[in-house]
């Protein structure tokens, strides 16, 4: 039981210092909840894409194009990485079904084995499937971007209000 408690505290500590603290700092520095919500939503969606190895670069590009906060988008990208591993195969299967291909036998182990052969060989073997998964991801992302941004804006607004109350209570 003591080991589980140590793990829980470690996860909480890591989440607090790698996610909550940067978000609070951005809000303290004047980033609006709306801008933070857009940055975070885009980072979460890009970070969950099936395009392994390209998420950080896509986040940099999106932040530059849409004038989003680079730190916020990368923090979101970092947070969602475990989700990327979970959704890559479903995205590939969904995209393959849309394009009339069969990806029934595809597994994360097969994807890893293809990449382990070398990036170029791996891309030759699974590149089309990855692009089809990317198409499915784009459609899903377009559907959920606005609700996600709205929920995040509410959460960040409440966080900012709480921070302001705490600041005034201390004085």
Secondary structure by P-SEA (a helix, b strand, c coil): caaaaaaaaaaaaaaaaacaaaaaaaaaacccaaaaaaaaaaaaaaaaccccccaaaaaaaaaaaacccaaaaaaaaaaaaaaaaacaaaaaaaaaaaaccccccccaaaaaaaaaacaaaaaaacaaaaaaaaaaaaaaaaacaaaaaaaaaaaaaaaaaaaaaaaaaac
